[in-house]
Amino acid sequence: MLDWENVFATRSKRMRASEIRELLKLLERPDIISFAGGIPDPALFPHDEFQAAYKDILGGPEANAALQYSISEGYKPLRTWLVGELAKIGIPCTEDNVFITSGSQQALDYLGKLFLSPGDTALVTAPTYLGALQAFNAYEPNYDTLALKGNRTPQSYAQTAQKAGGQVKFAYLSADFSNPTGETVDRAGREKLLAHADELDIPVIEDAAYQYLRYNGDAIPPILALDIARNGGDIEKTRTIYCGSFSKTLAPGLRVGYVVASKTVIRKLVLMKQAADLHSSTINQIAIQHVAAHGFDAQVAKLHSVYKHRRDRMLEALAKYMPEGVHWTKPEGGMFVWVTLPEGMDGASLLAASIDSEKVAFVPGKAFFADGTGANTLRLSYSCANDEMIDEGIKRLGRLIRTHTKSAAA
């Protein structure tokens, strides 16, 4: 019998199952109050709009094109619509600067493949998006912590990378309502990042999956917008690669995302797609364009109303039920609250106890740290939880943390 492990490439050893994907199985258990899945509420999907869109597409002149092979760059009317939307947030570009992917997760995989050789270093925040680590890990990089506060210098990043046997290839971050913390990088932090990237001469990968989910506070220009502005309005002179998605606003199951960057980068990504899957689903791209063009703003407004309410309820419940020594973020948008437990507590152990005794699920924070730290942290998602679930679930979780805190002190 073939020993499969013996013939797998060495890179496969760095591939790990997603803790979040595994935890999503708990959503099927009716006895569990889950704050684990960072997924949109399916009740908020524009069901009627998509039903009408697919009916129109398959019953109209686009039917054959929708079911046929298409160009690797992506459905042009969708890219044209995106150009108009991007201009509203300070990103002037053309259709040739926009590339459609099968979800923004595919974009991260392509970018890892494009930039990383084994032993190179990727700069990531601590914590960072788990899916990005999974995407990059296959290309065997090292990681260094991207610190936008403090005295870390570009030279120190370069020296650390050289000692590890490679060079710094890019900085990756989610600047708005990041997964997992819900936090936002202020304008000064974005400008500092661009300055450091200039010194290191590396690209910046901006993950904008939650860009449209701002519930309060003033919007901050995307990093790519700042980069374009400082380069005289010319996207071709920029070093920022912007990754967007329709998963959090319209429907994740359709797997439609996009990359916005200079044409030089886009051309390379197109070649990768031709080799990987030829193009993203034609009919799904057309459906996304139909629905977005006729009601994107209204859909986003609906999400704001519901998610803002749930975020507020979760912050109120945390303030009401959490014991002293527990801290949490207060996000202005997105889907997550990040909780820091007292030193010495372990989020993974707490989860096991929580599932067993309190029937509450969350994501332990350690998985979001490239260096394996962060054991005393956890991520809570409020996107799919109603008022009763939030109040009761946080009450139970607070009770459990209080018990564990007392046990640790004894």
C-alpha positions as CSV (number, residue, x, y, z in Angstrom):
1,M,0.0,0.0,0.0
2,L,1.3,3.5,-0.9
3,D,2.5,5.5,2.0
4,W,0.9,8.8,1.0
5,E,2.6,10.8,3.7
6,N,5.9,9.9,2.2
7,V,5.1,11.3,-1.2
8,F,3.3,14.5,-0.1
9,A,5.4,17.7,-0.8
10,T,7.1,19.1,2.3
11,R,4.9,22.2,2.1
12,S,1.9,20.0,2.9
13,K,3.2,19.6,6.4
14,R,2.4,23.2,7.1
15,M,-1.2,22.9,6.1
16,R,-3.5,22.7,9.1
17,A,-7.3,22.3,9.5
18,S,-9.0,25.5,10.3
19,E,-10.1,25.6,14.0
20,I,-13.0,27.9,12.9
21,R,-14.1,25.4,10.2
22,E,-14.2,22.7,12.8
23,L,-16.1,24.9,15.3
24,L,-18.7,25.7,12.7
25,K,-19.9,22.1,13.1
26,L,-21.2,23.2,16.5
27,L,-23.7,25.4,14.8
28,E,-25.7,22.3,14.0
29,R,-26.2,21.5,17.7
30,P,-29.4,23.2,18.9
31,D,-28.1,23.2,22.5
32,I,-25.0,25.3,21.8
33,I,-25.0,29.1,21.9
34,S,-22.3,29.9,19.3
35,F,-20.2,33.0,19.1
36,A,-17.7,31.0,17.0
37,G,-18.5,31.4,13.4
38,G,-17.4,34.6,11.7
39,I,-20.2,34.3,9.2
40,P,-22.9,36.6,8.0
41,D,-26.5,36.0,9.2
42,P,-28.2,34.0,6.3
43,A,-31.5,35.7,7.3
44,L,-30.0,38.9,5.9
45,F,-29.0,37.6,2.5
46,P,-30.9,39.3,-0.4
47,H,-32.7,36.1,-1.3
48,D,-35.4,37.6,-3.4
49,E,-32.9,39.7,-5.3
50,F,-30.8,36.8,-6.2
51,Q,-33.8,34.7,-7.2
52,A,-34.9,37.4,-9.6
53,A,-31.3,37.8,-10.9
54,Y,-30.8,34.2,-11.7
55,K,-34.2,34.0,-13.3
56,D,-33.5,37.0,-15.5
57,I,-30.0,35.7,-16.4
58,L,-31.2,32.2,-17.4
59,G,-34.3,33.5,-19.1
60,G,-32.7,36.3,-21.1
61,P,-30.0,36.9,-23.7
62,E,-27.1,36.4,-21.2
63,A,-28.1,32.7,-20.6
64,N,-25.5,31.2,-22.9
65,A,-22.7,33.5,-21.8
66,A,-23.6,32.8,-18.1
67,L,-23.1,29.0,-18.6
68,Q,-20.0,29.3,-20.8
69,Y,-16.3,29.7,-20.1
70,S,-15.3,33.3,-19.6
71,I,-12.2,35.5,-19.4
72,S,-9.8,35.1,-16.5
73,E,-9.9,38.8,-15.5
74,G,-13.6,38.5,-14.6
75,Y,-17.0,39.6,-15.9
76,K,-16.4,43.1,-17.3
77,P,-19.7,44.7,-16.2
78,L,-18.9,43.6,-12.6
79,R,-15.5,45.1,-12.9
80,T,-17.0,48.3,-14.3
81,W,-19.4,48.5,-11.4
82,L,-16.6,48.0,-9.0
83,V,-14.6,50.9,-10.6
84,G,-17.5,53.2,-9.8
85,E,-17.7,52.0,-6.2
86,L,-14.0,52.2,-5.6
87,A,-13.9,55.8,-6.8
88,K,-16.3,56.6,-4.0
89,I,-13.8,55.5,-1.4
90,G,-10.8,57.3,-3.0
91,I,-9.5,54.5,-5.3
92,P,-9.6,55.8,-8.9
93,C,-8.8,53.0,-11.3
94,T,-9.9,51.3,-14.5
95,E,-11.3,47.8,-15.2
96,D,-7.8,46.7,-16.0
97,N,-6.9,47.3,-12.4
98,V,-9.6,45.0,-11.1
99,F,-9.4,41.2,-11.0
100,I,-12.2,38.9,-10.0
101,T,-11.4,35.9,-7.7
102,S,-13.3,33.0,-6.2
103,G,-13.6,34.8,-2.9
104,S,-10.9,36.9,-1.3
105,Q,-9.4,33.8,0.2
106,Q,-8.3,32.8,-3.3
107,A,-6.7,36.2,-3.6
108,L,-4.6,35.6,-0.5
109,D,-3.5,32.2,-1.8
110,Y,-2.4,33.7,-5.2
111,L,-0.5,36.5,-3.5
112,G,1.3,34.1,-1.3
113,K,2.2,32.1,-4.4
114,L,3.3,35.2,-6.2
115,F,5.6,36.7,-3.6
116,L,6.8,34.0,-1.2
117,S,9.7,31.7,-1.7
118,P,10.6,29.2,1.1
119,G,12.3,31.0,3.9
120,D,11.0,34.5,3.0
121,T,9.3,36.6,5.6
122,A,5.7,37.9,5.7
123,L,4.9,40.7,8.1
124,V,1.6,40.1,9.8
125,T,-0.2,41.7,12.8
126,A,-0.4,39.8,16.1
127,P,-3.1,38.6,16.0
128,T,-4.0,38.3,12.3
129,Y,-6.6,36.6,10.1
130,L,-6.2,32.8,10.4
131,G,-7.2,32.3,6.8
132,A,-4.2,34.4,5.7
133,L,-1.8,32.3,7.7
134,Q,-3.4,29.1,6.1
135,A,-3.0,30.6,2.6
136,F,0.6,31.7,3.1
137,N,1.8,28.6,5.0
138,A,1.8,26.5,1.9
139,Y,4.6,28.6,0.5
140,E,6.8,28.0,3.6
141,P,7.4,31.5,4.8
142,N,8.6,32.8,8.2
143,Y,6.6,35.4,10.0
144,D,7.5,38.6,11.8
145,T,5.1,40.8,13.8
146,L,4.0,43.9,12.0
147,A,4.0,46.6,14.8
148,L,2.4,49.9,13.8
149,K,2.8,51.3,17.4
150,G,6.1,51.5,19.2
151,N,9.7,51.9,17.9
152,R,10.1,48.9,15.5
153,T,12.1,50.1,12.5
154,P,12.1,48.8,8.9
155,Q,15.8,47.8,9.4
156,S,14.9,45.5,12.2
157,Y,12.4,43.7,10.0
158,A,15.0,43.3,7.3
159,Q,17.6,42.0,9.7
160,T,15.2,39.5,11.3
161,A,14.3,38.2,7.8
162,Q,18.0,37.9,6.8
163,K,18.8,35.9,9.9
164,A,16.0,33.6,9.0
165,G,17.5,33.0,5.6
166,G,15.3,35.1,3.4
167,Q,13.9,38.6,2.9
168,V,10.8,40.5,3.7
169,K,8.4,40.1,0.9
170,F,5.2,41.9,2.0
171,A,3.2,43.3,4.8
172,Y,-0.4,41.9,5.2
173,L,-3.1,43.4,7.4
174,S,-6.8,44.1,7.7
175,A,-7.1,47.8,8.4
176,D,-10.8,48.1,9.1
177,F,-12.6,46.0,11.8
178,S,-10.1,43.3,11.5
179,N,-10.7,39.6,11.9
180,P,-10.2,38.7,14.8
181,T,-10.0,41.8,16.9
182,G,-12.6,44.1,15.3
183,E,-10.0,46.9,15.6
184,T,-9.2,49.6,13.0
185,V,-5.8,51.0,12.1
186,D,-5.9,54.8,12.3
187,R,-4.7,57.1,9.5
188,A,-1.4,57.6,11.2
189,G,-0.8,53.9,11.4
190,R,-1.6,53.5,7.7
191,E,0.7,56.2,6.7
192,K,3.5,54.7,8.9
193,L,3.0,51.4,7.3
194,L,3.4,52.9,3.8
195,A,6.5,54.7,5.0
196,H,8.0,51.4,6.3
197,A,7.0,49.6,3.1
198,D,8.8,52.3,1.1
199,E,12.0,51.8,3.1
200,L,11.8,48.0,2.8
201,D,10.6,48.3,-0.9
202,I,7.8,45.8,-0.4
203,P,4.1,45.6,-1.3
204,V,1.3,46.1,1.2
205,I,-1.6,43.6,1.0
206,E,-4.7,45.3,2.3
207,D,-7.5,42.9,3.3
208,A,-10.7,44.9,3.1
209,A,-13.3,42.1,3.7
210,Y,-15.1,44.3,6.3
211,Q,-14.6,47.7,4.5
212,Y,-18.4,48.3,4.2
213,L,-19.4,47.3,7.8
214,R,-18.8,50.5,9.6
215,Y,-21.5,51.3,12.2
216,N,-20.2,54.5,13.8
217,G,-17.1,56.8,13.7
218,D,-15.5,58.5,10.7
219,A,-14.4,56.4,7.8
220,I,-10.6,56.3,7.2
221,P,-9.3,56.2,3.7
222,P,-8.2,52.7,2.6
223,I,-4.4,52.2,2.5
224,L,-4.6,52.0,-1.3
225,A,-6.5,55.3,-1.4
226,L,-3.7,57.0,0.6
227,D,-1.1,55.3,-1.6
228,I,-2.8,56.6,-4.8
229,A,-3.1,60.1,-3.3
230,R,0.6,60.4,-2.5
231,N,1.4,59.2,-6.0
232,G,-0.5,61.9,-7.8
233,G,-3.6,59.9,-8.4
234,D,-1.8,57.2,-10.3
235,I,-2.5,53.6,-9.2
236,E,0.3,52.3,-11.4
237,K,2.8,53.9,-9.1
238,T,1.5,52.3,-5.9
239,R,2.7,49.4,-3.8
240,T,-0.7,48.5,-2.2
241,I,-2.8,45.5,-3.3
242,Y,-6.4,45.8,-2.1
243,C,-8.4,42.6,-1.6
244,G,-12.2,42.9,-1.5
245,S,-15.1,40.6,-1.1
246,F,-18.9,40.3,-1.5
247,S,-19.0,37.5,1.1
248,K,-19.8,39.8,4.0
249,T,-22.2,42.1,2.1
250,L,-24.1,39.9,-0.3
251,A,-23.5,36.1,-0.2
252,P,-20.4,34.1,0.8
253,G,-21.6,31.0,-1.0
254,L,-21.2,32.5,-4.4
255,R,-17.5,32.9,-3.8
256,V,-16.9,36.2,-5.5
257,G,-14.0,38.5,-4.4
258,Y,-11.7,40.9,-6.2
259,V,-8.2,42.4,-6.2
260,V,-7.4,46.0,-7.1
261,A,-3.8,46.8,-7.9
262,S,-1.5,48.1,-10.6
263,K,-1.7,46.4,-14.0
264,T,1.6,44.7,-13.5
265,V,0.3,42.8,-10.5
266,I,-3.1,42.1,-12.1
267,R,-1.4,40.6,-15.2
268,K,0.5,38.1,-13.0
269,L,-2.6,37.2,-11.1
270,V,-4.5,36.5,-14.4
271,L,-1.8,34.0,-15.4
272,M,-2.1,32.3,-12.0
273,K,-5.9,32.0,-12.5
274,Q,-5.5,30.6,-16.0
275,A,-3.4,27.8,-14.5
276,A,-5.6,27.2,-11.4
277,D,-9.3,27.4,-12.3
278,L,-9.5,29.4,-15.6
279,H,-12.0,31.9,-14.2
280,S,-14.4,32.4,-11.3
281,S,-18.0,31.2,-11.8
282,T,-19.5,33.2,-14.7
283,I,-23.1,33.0,-13.6
284,N,-22.3,34.0,-10.1
285,Q,-20.3,37.0,-11.2
286,I,-23.3,38.1,-13.4
287,A,-25.7,37.6,-10.5
288,I,-23.5,39.6,-8.1
289,Q,-23.4,42.4,-10.7
290,H,-27.2,42.4,-11.1
291,V,-27.9,42.5,-7.4
292,A,-25.1,45.0,-6.5
293,A,-26.1,47.4,-9.3
294,H,-29.7,47.5,-8.2
295,G,-29.5,47.6,-4.4
296,F,-26.0,47.4,-2.9
297,D,-26.4,50.5,-0.7
298,A,-29.7,49.3,0.6
299,Q,-28.3,45.9,1.5
300,V,-25.4,47.4,3.3
301,A,-27.7,49.7,5.2
302,K,-29.8,46.7,6.3
303,L,-26.6,45.0,7.6
304,H,-25.6,48.1,9.5
305,S,-28.9,48.3,11.3
306,V,-28.8,44.7,12.5
307,Y,-25.1,44.2,13.2
308,K,-24.8,47.5,15.0
309,H,-27.6,46.5,17.3
310,R,-26.0,43.1,18.0
311,R,-22.6,44.6,18.6
312,D,-24.1,47.0,21.1
313,R,-25.9,44.2,22.9
314,M,-22.7,42.2,23.1
315,L,-20.7,45.1,24.5
316,E,-23.4,45.8,27.1
317,A,-23.5,42.1,28.1
318,L,-19.7,42.0,28.4
319,A,-19.7,45.0,30.7
320,K,-22.5,43.5,32.7
321,Y,-21.2,39.9,33.2
322,M,-17.4,39.8,32.8
323,P,-15.4,39.6,36.0
324,E,-12.6,42.0,36.8
325,G,-9.4,41.5,34.9
326,V,-11.1,40.6,31.6
327,H,-10.7,43.2,28.8
328,W,-12.3,43.5,25.3
329,T,-12.2,45.6,22.2
330,K,-14.9,48.1,21.3
331,P,-15.1,47.9,17.5
332,E,-16.7,50.5,15.3
333,G,-17.8,47.9,12.8
334,G,-17.3,44.4,11.5
335,M,-18.4,41.1,13.2
336,F,-16.1,40.5,16.2
337,V,-15.1,41.4,19.7
338,W,-11.7,40.3,21.0
339,V,-11.5,39.3,24.6
340,T,-8.2,39.2,26.6
341,L,-8.4,36.9,29.7
342,P,-6.2,37.3,32.8
343,E,-2.6,36.0,32.4
344,G,-2.4,32.3,33.0
345,M,-5.8,31.5,31.6
346,D,-6.0,29.4,28.4
347,G,-8.7,30.0,25.8
348,A,-8.6,26.5,24.4
349,S,-9.0,24.9,27.9
350,L,-11.8,27.4,28.6
351,L,-13.6,26.4,25.3
352,A,-13.5,22.7,26.3
353,A,-15.1,23.6,29.7
354,S,-17.5,26.0,28.1
355,I,-18.8,23.5,25.6
356,D,-19.1,20.9,28.3
357,S,-20.7,22.8,31.1
358,E,-22.1,26.1,29.7
359,K,-22.9,25.1,26.1
360,V,-21.3,28.3,24.7
361,A,-18.8,28.2,21.8
362,F,-16.2,30.8,20.8
363,V,-12.8,30.7,19.0
364,P,-9.6,30.5,21.2
365,G,-7.3,33.3,20.2
366,K,-4.0,31.4,19.9
367,A,-4.8,30.2,16.4
368,F,-4.7,33.9,15.2
369,F,-1.0,34.4,16.2
370,A,1.7,33.3,13.8
371,D,4.1,32.8,16.7
372,G,1.7,30.6,18.7
373,T,1.3,33.1,21.5
374,G,-2.0,34.6,22.7
375,A,-3.3,31.7,24.7
376,N,-5.2,33.9,27.0
377,T,-7.4,35.4,24.3
378,L,-10.6,34.5,22.5
379,R,-12.8,35.8,19.6
380,L,-16.5,36.4,19.9
381,S,-18.7,36.9,16.9
382,Y,-22.1,38.6,17.2
383,S,-23.2,38.4,13.6
384,C,-25.6,35.5,14.0
385,A,-26.7,35.9,17.6
386,N,-30.0,37.5,18.7
387,D,-30.5,39.5,21.9
388,E,-31.5,36.5,24.0
389,M,-28.5,34.4,22.8
390,I,-26.1,37.3,23.4
391,D,-27.3,38.0,27.0
392,E,-27.6,34.4,28.0
393,G,-24.4,33.3,26.3
394,I,-22.2,36.1,27.7
395,K,-23.8,35.5,31.1
396,R,-22.7,31.9,31.1
397,L,-19.3,32.7,29.7
398,G,-18.7,35.3,32.4
399,R,-19.7,32.8,35.1
400,L,-17.3,30.2,33.7
401,I,-14.4,32.7,33.5
402,R,-15.1,33.9,37.1
403,T,-14.9,30.3,38.2
404,H,-11.7,29.6,36.4
405,T,-10.2,32.9,37.7
406,K,-10.9,31.8,41.3
407,S,-9.5,28.4,40.7
408,A,-6.3,29.8,39.2
409,A,-5.9,32.2,42.2
410,A,-6.5,29.4,44.8
